[in-house]
Amino acid sequence: MKEYKVWAFARSAAPNLPALEEQLADVMREADRRGYIIVNSCMEQKYGTEFWRPDLFAMLTSVQQGRVNAVMVQSLDRLSHDITILYRILRFLQNHGTVLITTKTNLQYELYLTGLESRLLRRPKKRKPVWVCEECKDGNP
């Protein structure tokens, strides 16, 4: 069995700190139950449609530096509600060999998004364009 070094991640825009704390505690309990090594954790009180979130970028930096090889959330919408932002996050995790694990739906999978980009980009835009990271080599987080 592969040893997972996990970043436990929780997010909610609701101004309900106890619920957010419980969400993170739930993710951490499940990671511990499964025998994963919890490297770090964070919780954000931000909207899922926002891309520039400090805790999200702290997690992505840890992935990029190889300190974690798995991200654990209750469900995909904890990363983002916006399909374009979610795609950017998932592509970043995939490019760094990071596994995404969800607890609410009990899914664990490695990401293979080949071909997904063309389907996402064909979708009609309902929101203004997402910023491109100018500090990153290829414009991705």
N, CA, C and O of each residue as an XYZ file, in Angstrom:
564
protein
N       0.841     -1.184      0.000
C       0.000      0.000      0.000
C       0.889      1.251      0.000
O       1.872      1.327      0.737
N       0.530      2.218     -0.831
C       1.289      3.449     -0.938
C       1.135      4.288      0.330
O       0.050      4.380      0.904
N       2.230      4.890      0.749
C       2.187      5.761      1.925
C       1.783      7.167      1.495
O       2.485      7.803      0.709
N       0.660      7.651      2.005
C       0.181      8.976      1.646
C       0.561     10.004      2.694
O       0.275      9.846      3.881
N       1.208     11.053      2.233
C       1.487     12.236      3.050
C       0.424     13.253      2.660
O       0.451     13.810      1.563
N      -0.499     13.485      3.561
C      -1.738     14.191      3.249
C      -1.753     15.628      3.748
O      -1.255     15.946      4.828
N      -2.347     16.487      2.913
C      -2.741     17.832      3.333
C      -4.260     17.783      3.475
O      -4.967     17.575      2.489
N      -4.763     17.971      4.682
C      -6.209     17.989      4.932
C      -6.719     19.402      4.675
O      -6.184     20.372      5.211
N      -7.755     19.508      3.854
C      -8.229     20.806      3.389
C      -9.732     20.936      3.622
O     -10.500     20.026      3.307
N     -10.141     22.071      4.176
C     -11.563     22.355      4.390
C     -11.837     23.788      3.948
O     -11.005     24.677      4.129
N     -13.024     24.000      3.361
C     -13.403     25.336      2.914
C     -14.902     25.503      3.010
O     -15.667     24.583      2.721
N     -15.310     26.695      3.423
C     -16.720     27.060      3.429
C     -16.809     28.578      3.435
O     -16.011     29.256      4.082
N     -17.774     29.098      2.717
C     -17.990     30.541      2.716
C     -18.935     30.951      3.844
O     -19.013     32.128      4.196
N     -19.638     29.995      4.398
C     -20.598     30.291      5.466
C     -19.868     30.822      6.692
O     -18.808     30.310      7.052
N     -20.420     31.831      7.328
C     -19.785     32.392      8.535
C     -20.066     31.530      9.765
O     -20.552     32.017     10.786
N     -19.755     30.255      9.647
C     -20.026     29.302     10.713
C     -18.713     28.572     11.031
O     -18.457     27.481     10.521
N     -17.899     29.186     11.873
C     -16.589     28.629     12.194
C     -16.667     27.237     12.815
O     -15.856     26.385     12.452
N     -17.600     26.955     13.733
C     -17.671     25.595     14.283
C     -17.924     24.530     13.203
O     -17.361     23.438     13.275
N     -18.753     24.834     12.218
C     -19.018     23.873     11.138
C     -17.771     23.661     10.290
O     -17.488     22.536      9.875
N     -17.030     24.719     10.030
C     -15.791     24.609      9.264
C     -14.747     23.805     10.038
O     -14.053     22.965      9.466
N     -14.641     24.065     11.327
C     -13.722     23.303     12.168
C     -14.101     21.825     12.189
O     -13.224     20.961     12.162
N     -15.391     21.531     12.237
C     -15.856     20.140     12.228
C     -15.561     19.473     10.879
O     -15.209     18.294     10.831
N     -15.703     20.223      9.797
C     -15.377     19.690      8.472
C     -13.910     19.266      8.421
O     -13.594     18.175      7.947
N     -13.016     20.126      8.907
C     -11.592     19.798      8.918
C     -11.315     18.628      9.856
O     -10.542     17.731      9.520
N     -11.937     18.633     11.019
C     -11.746     17.534     11.974
C     -12.200     16.207     11.367
O     -11.568     15.174     11.585
N     -13.297     16.236     10.607
C     -13.807     15.035      9.954
C     -12.793     14.501      8.937
O     -12.532     13.299      8.882
N     -12.233     15.393      8.145
C     -11.226     14.990      7.151
C      -9.997     14.412      7.861
O      -9.458     13.391      7.434
N      -9.559     15.052      8.927
C      -8.380     14.581      9.646
C      -8.629     13.245     10.352
O      -7.745     12.389     10.386
N      -9.818     13.065     10.910
C     -10.155     11.775     11.534
C     -10.121     10.650     10.498
O      -9.609      9.562     10.764
N     -10.673     10.928      9.317
C     -10.706      9.912      8.272
C      -9.297      9.598      7.777
O      -8.973      8.437      7.527
N      -8.461     10.620      7.634
C      -7.072     10.396      7.221
C      -6.349      9.537      8.254
O      -5.615      8.616      7.898
N      -6.557      9.840      9.519
C      -5.935      9.070     10.589
C      -6.461      7.629     10.594
O      -5.689      6.684     10.757
N      -7.763      7.469     10.417
C      -8.375      6.132     10.386
C      -7.779      5.280      9.268
O      -7.585      4.075      9.433
N      -7.492      5.905      8.142
C      -6.933      5.184      6.999
C      -5.422      4.984      7.098
O      -4.821      4.320      6.255
N      -4.818      5.560      8.127
C      -3.387      5.374      8.326
C      -2.505      6.310      7.511
O      -1.323      6.031      7.312
N      -3.064      7.407      7.044
C      -2.290      8.380      6.278
C      -1.493      9.261      7.230
O      -1.865      9.441      8.390
N      -0.415      9.794      6.736
C       0.404     10.733      7.498
C      -0.114     12.132      7.205
O      -0.066     12.581      6.060
N      -0.605     12.822      8.217
C      -1.120     14.180      8.034
C       0.057     15.144      8.169
O       0.596     15.340      9.259
N       0.440     15.733      7.058
C       1.575     16.648      7.017
C       1.147     18.048      7.446
O       1.852     18.732      8.188
N      -0.026     18.459      6.960
C      -0.514     19.791      7.277
C      -2.010     19.837      7.024
O      -2.593     18.908      6.466
N      -2.620     20.938      7.445
C      -4.044     21.122      7.218
C      -4.346     22.608      7.162
O      -3.562     23.438      7.621
N      -5.489     22.924      6.595
C      -5.933     24.314      6.597
C      -7.445     24.344      6.416
O      -8.059     23.389      5.942
N      -8.017     25.467      6.808
C      -9.437     25.689      6.570
C      -9.597     27.142      6.147
O      -8.967     28.045      6.696
N     -10.454     27.337      5.162
C     -10.668     28.662      4.596
C     -12.127     29.063      4.712
O     -13.023     28.260      4.450
N     -12.360     30.288      5.100
C     -13.702     30.857      5.036
C     -13.714     31.773      3.824
O     -13.641     32.996      3.947
N     -13.807     31.160      2.656
C     -13.785     31.874      1.377
C     -14.817     31.251      0.455
O     -15.244     30.113      0.652
N     -15.210     32.013     -0.551
C     -16.111     31.488     -1.570
C     -15.363     30.532     -2.486
O     -14.193     30.750     -2.800
N     -16.038     29.477     -2.910
C     -15.441     28.484     -3.793
C     -15.216     28.981     -5.201
O     -14.571     28.302     -5.999
N     -15.731     30.146     -5.521
C     -15.516     30.721     -6.841
C     -14.277     31.614     -6.875
O     -13.867     32.067     -7.944
N     -13.683     31.866     -5.717
C     -12.452     32.660     -5.655
C     -11.263     31.762     -5.962
O     -11.211     30.616     -5.517
N     -10.320     32.283     -6.715
C      -9.119     31.505     -7.026
C      -7.956     31.903     -6.136
O      -7.231     31.031     -5.658
N      -7.759     33.173     -5.902
C      -6.612     33.642     -5.121
C      -6.929     33.549     -3.642
O      -7.358     34.517     -3.015
N      -6.705     32.346     -3.094
C      -6.966     32.083     -1.686
C      -5.651     31.655     -1.026
O      -5.026     30.692     -1.472
N      -5.229     32.349      0.017
C      -3.927     32.064      0.638
C      -3.743     30.608      1.078
O      -2.677     30.033      0.858
N      -4.756     30.009      1.690
C      -4.604     28.630      2.172
C      -4.549     27.634      1.011
O      -3.820     26.644      1.072
N      -5.318     27.897     -0.037
C      -5.251     27.055     -1.229
C      -3.840     27.096     -1.807
O      -3.280     26.057     -2.156
N      -3.271     28.285     -1.907
C      -1.931     28.401     -2.478
C      -0.860     27.824     -1.561
O       0.167     27.347     -2.044
N      -1.078     27.858     -0.249
C      -0.140     27.206      0.670
C      -0.144     25.700      0.421
O       0.908     25.061      0.414
N      -1.338     25.138      0.216
C      -1.455     23.710     -0.072
C      -0.796     23.383     -1.408
O      -0.048     22.410     -1.508
N      -1.068     24.192     -2.440
C      -0.490     23.939     -3.760
C       1.037     24.068     -3.733
O       1.732     23.333     -4.434
N       1.551     24.983     -2.942
C       2.997     25.131     -2.796
C       3.600     23.888     -2.162
O       4.658     23.421     -2.584
N       2.937     23.359     -1.162
C       3.413     22.143     -0.513
C       3.417     20.969     -1.486
O       4.326     20.138     -1.464
N       2.398     20.905     -2.340
C       2.347     19.873     -3.388
C       3.529     20.058     -4.334
O       4.237     19.103     -4.650
N       3.733     21.290     -4.780
C       4.796     21.597     -5.737
C       6.171     21.262     -5.167
O       7.053     20.817     -5.900
N       6.356     21.468     -3.896
C       7.637     21.195     -3.253
C       7.809     19.725     -2.878
O       8.864     19.335     -2.379
N       6.789     18.913     -3.112
C       6.885     17.483     -2.847
C       6.717     17.094     -1.393
O       7.029     15.962     -1.022
N       6.234     18.001     -0.562
C       6.049     17.683      0.858
C       4.818     16.818      1.097
O       4.746     16.097      2.092
N       3.838     16.888      0.175
C       2.651     16.049      0.265
C       2.433     15.356     -1.074
O       2.786     15.890     -2.126
N       1.849     14.162     -1.025
C       1.516     13.452     -2.264
C       0.028     13.136     -2.344
O      -0.409     12.377     -3.208
N      -0.753     13.731     -1.425
C      -2.200     13.545     -1.443
C      -2.871     14.759     -0.800
O      -2.361     15.340      0.158
N      -4.015     15.119     -1.350
C      -4.857     16.163     -0.779
C      -6.171     15.501     -0.424
O      -6.745     14.761     -1.222
N      -6.644     15.774      0.787
C      -7.861     15.127      1.259
C      -8.899     16.194      1.599
O      -8.628     17.123      2.360
N     -10.091     16.044      1.023
C     -11.207     16.965      1.237
C     -12.477     16.146      1.433
O     -12.503     14.952      1.135
N     -13.525     16.787      1.933
C     -14.799     16.075      2.042
C     -15.363     15.778      0.656
O     -15.829     14.667      0.398
N     -15.324     16.758     -0.227
C     -15.856     16.589     -1.581
C     -15.176     17.601     -2.503
O     -14.550     18.555     -2.040
N     -15.306     17.384     -3.800
C     -14.640     18.257     -4.772
C     -15.037     19.711     -4.627
O     -14.208     20.592     -4.853
N     -16.266     19.990     -4.260
C     -16.700     21.380     -4.157
C     -16.017     22.127     -3.014
O     -16.144     23.348     -2.916
N     -15.301     21.421     -2.156
C     -14.523     22.108     -1.124
C     -13.302     22.788     -1.747
O     -12.781     23.753     -1.187
N     -12.845     22.298     -2.889
C     -11.753     22.961     -3.599
C     -12.274     24.171     -4.361
O     -11.687     25.250     -4.290
N     -13.381     23.997     -5.094
C     -13.977     25.112     -5.823
C     -15.336     24.714     -6.373
O     -15.586     23.548     -6.676
N     -16.213     25.716     -6.495
C     -17.502     25.533     -7.155
C     -17.401     25.877     -8.640
O     -18.234     25.450     -9.439
N     -16.395     26.638     -8.998
C     -16.208     27.079    -10.377
C     -15.465     25.990    -11.155
O     -14.360     25.606    -10.772
N     -16.056     25.495    -12.235
C     -15.487     24.366    -12.968
C     -14.115     24.703    -13.556
O     -13.243     23.836    -13.617
N     -13.918     25.933    -13.983
C     -12.621     26.322    -14.550
C     -11.542     26.340    -13.474
O     -10.429     25.864    -13.699
N     -11.865     26.882    -12.321
C     -10.900     26.903    -11.210
C     -10.636     25.485    -10.730
O      -9.488     25.116    -10.481
N     -11.689     24.688    -10.598
C     -11.512     23.298    -10.175
C     -10.606     22.559    -11.151
O      -9.722     21.808    -10.739
N     -10.824     22.770    -12.431
C      -9.969     22.133    -13.436
C      -8.515     22.543    -13.259
O      -7.627     21.693    -13.332
N      -8.251     23.819    -13.029
C      -6.870     24.289    -12.848
C      -6.220     23.624    -11.635
O      -5.051     23.240    -11.681
N      -6.982     23.492    -10.553
C      -6.451     22.848     -9.347
C      -6.180     21.365     -9.616
O      -5.116     20.851     -9.270
N      -7.144     20.684    -10.232
C      -6.981     19.260    -10.519
C      -5.816     19.015    -11.477
O      -5.055     18.063    -11.302
N      -5.679     19.861    -12.473
C      -4.564     19.718    -13.419
C      -3.233     19.914    -12.703
O      -2.272     19.194    -12.970
N      -3.175     20.877    -11.800
C      -1.954     21.123    -11.024
C      -1.604     19.891    -10.186
O      -0.451     19.461    -10.160
N      -2.610     19.322     -9.498
C      -2.367     18.131     -8.686
C      -1.884     16.983     -9.565
O      -0.940     16.277     -9.211
N      -2.529     16.801    -10.703
C      -2.136     15.741    -11.626
C      -0.708     15.924    -12.103
O       0.063     14.965    -12.141
N      -0.349     17.145    -12.467
C       0.998     17.417    -12.977
C       2.084     17.157    -11.937
O       3.248     16.950    -12.283
N       1.702     17.168    -10.674
C       2.669     16.923     -9.597
C       2.495     15.543     -8.961
O       3.031     15.280     -7.885
N       1.748     14.667     -9.625
C       1.598     13.288     -9.152
C       0.888     13.166     -7.824
O       1.148     12.235     -7.062
N      -0.002     14.092     -7.541
C      -0.699     14.116     -6.258
C      -2.078     13.483     -6.385
O      -2.821     13.773     -7.323
N      -2.408     12.630     -5.447
C      -3.696     11.952     -5.407
C      -4.696     12.831     -4.665
O      -4.362     13.445     -3.653
N      -5.911     12.884     -5.171
C      -6.988     13.590     -4.490
C      -7.892     12.553     -3.846
O      -8.313     11.593     -4.491
N      -8.186     12.755     -2.569
C      -9.018     11.810     -1.813
C     -10.196     12.588     -1.243
O     -10.017     13.629     -0.611
N     -11.407     12.073     -1.473
C     -12.602     12.683     -0.889
C     -13.163     11.747      0.172
O     -13.170     10.528      0.000
N     -13.628     12.322      1.256
C     -14.150     11.501      2.350
C     -15.660     11.348      2.288
O     -16.186     10.282      2.610
N     -16.357     12.380      1.886
C     -17.821     12.359      1.886
C     -18.359     11.309      0.924
O     -19.338     10.625      1.222
N     -17.716     11.188     -0.227
C     -18.159     10.217     -1.219
C     -17.297      8.961     -1.200
O     -17.533      8.025     -1.965
N     -16.299      8.946     -0.323
C     -15.394      7.809     -0.164
C     -14.703      7.432     -1.488
O     -14.586      6.257     -1.836
N     -14.260      8.449     -2.199
C     -13.523      8.221     -3.437
C     -12.046      8.484     -3.213
O     -11.657      9.368     -2.449
N     -11.249      7.706     -3.888
C      -9.810      7.941     -3.894
C      -9.362      7.645     -5.308
O      -9.583      6.546     -5.817
N      -8.749      8.595     -5.931
C      -8.361      8.375     -7.309
C      -7.194      9.253     -7.687
O      -6.988     10.333     -7.135
N      -6.445      8.763     -8.633
C      -5.418      9.579     -9.246
C      -6.090     10.280    -10.409
O      -7.019      9.746    -11.013
N      -5.621     11.469    -10.719
C      -6.289     12.286    -11.707
C      -5.704     12.072    -13.090
O      -4.492     12.151    -13.288
N      -6.568     11.804    -14.025
C      -6.182     11.707    -15.428
C      -7.185     12.540    -16.206
O      -8.291     12.086    -16.500
N      -6.793     13.749    -16.533
C      -7.726     14.706    -17.104
C      -7.556     14.858    -18.616
O      -8.081     15.812    -19.189
N      -6.863     13.979    -19.256
C      -6.629     14.107    -20.677
C      -7.951     14.266    -21.402
O      -8.865     13.461    -21.229
N      -8.048     15.302    -22.210
C      -9.256     15.543    -22.977
C     -10.290     16.370    -22.245
O     -11.208     16.894    -22.877
N     -10.175     16.505    -20.945
C     -11.159     17.270    -20.187
C     -11.066     18.752    -20.521
O     -12.078     19.451    -20.565
N      -9.861     19.218    -20.753
C      -9.666     20.642    -21.012
C     -10.488     21.106    -22.212
O     -11.131     22.154    -22.150
N     -10.475     20.350    -23.288
C     -11.215     20.772    -24.480
C     -12.716     20.829    -24.206
O     -13.401     21.708    -24.728
N     -13.233     19.914    -23.404
C     -14.661     19.945    -23.066
C     -14.987     21.138    -22.185
O     -16.032     21.767    -22.351
N     -14.102     21.454    -21.250
C     -14.344     22.594    -20.369
C     -14.273     23.905    -21.132
O     -15.079     24.809    -20.913
N     -13.308     23.998    -22.022
C     -13.118     25.246    -22.746
C     -14.231     25.507    -23.758
O     -14.429     26.654    -24.160
N     -14.953     24.485    -24.175
C     -16.079     24.659    -25.098
C     -17.322     25.150    -24.389
O     -18.251     25.637    -25.033
N     -17.355     25.030    -23.079
C     -18.535     25.454    -22.322
C     -18.712     26.962    -22.448
O     -17.724     27.697    -22.458
N     -19.939     27.432    -22.543
C     -20.157     28.877    -22.606
C     -19.727     29.523    -21.295
O     -19.988     28.995    -20.214
N     -19.080     30.650    -21.401
C     -18.599     31.343    -20.212
C     -19.743     32.102    -19.561
O     -20.442     32.876    -20.215
N     -19.924     31.873    -18.270
C     -20.961     32.557    -17.513
C     -20.353     33.620    -16.612
O     -21.044     34.529    -16.153
N     -19.072     33.500    -16.365
C     -18.376     34.443    -15.492
C     -17.248     35.089    -16.268
O     -16.859     34.624    -17.339
N     -16.734     36.161    -15.711
C     -15.601     36.796    -16.352
C     -14.402     35.861    -16.297
O     -14.368     34.975    -15.442
N     -13.417     36.022    -17.177
C     -12.270     35.107    -17.243
C     -11.501     35.041    -15.930
O     -11.440     36.015    -15.180
N     -10.921     33.888    -15.668
C     -10.111     33.663    -14.480
C      -8.733     34.268    -14.720
O      -8.210     34.200    -15.833
N      -8.155     34.847    -13.702
C      -6.813     35.418    -13.815
C      -5.816     34.337    -14.189
O      -6.026     33.157    -13.908
N      -4.755     34.740    -14.809
C      -3.650     33.832    -15.098
C      -2.506     34.232    -14.193
O      -2.181     35.413    -14.072
N      -1.902     33.255    -13.564
C      -0.783     33.502    -12.647
C       0.444     33.909    -13.445
O       1.024     33.089    -14.156
N       0.846     35.178    -13.331
C       1.991     35.670    -14.093
C       3.321     35.248    -13.467
O       4.362     35.284    -14.123
N       3.277     34.846    -12.188
C       4.505     34.439    -11.514
C       4.890     33.007    -11.840
O       6.042     32.612    -11.661
N       3.930     32.233    -12.317
C       4.177     30.829    -12.603
C       4.725     30.656    -14.012
O       4.389     31.436    -14.904
N       5.548     29.664    -14.223
C       6.207     29.455    -15.511
C       5.214     29.296    -16.647
O       5.374     29.920    -17.696
N       4.189     28.473    -16.459
C       3.254     28.218    -17.552
C       1.907     28.892    -17.330
O       0.932     28.569    -18.009
N       1.844     29.834    -16.379
C       0.600     30.531    -16.132
C      -0.373     29.783    -15.245
O      -1.515     30.210    -15.076
N       0.068     28.670    -14.677
C      -0.783     27.879    -13.786
C      -0.284     28.033    -12.373
O       0.867     28.416    -12.161
N      -1.147     27.737    -11.378
C      -0.735     27.908     -9.974
C       0.457     27.047     -9.630
O       0.929     27.071     -8.493
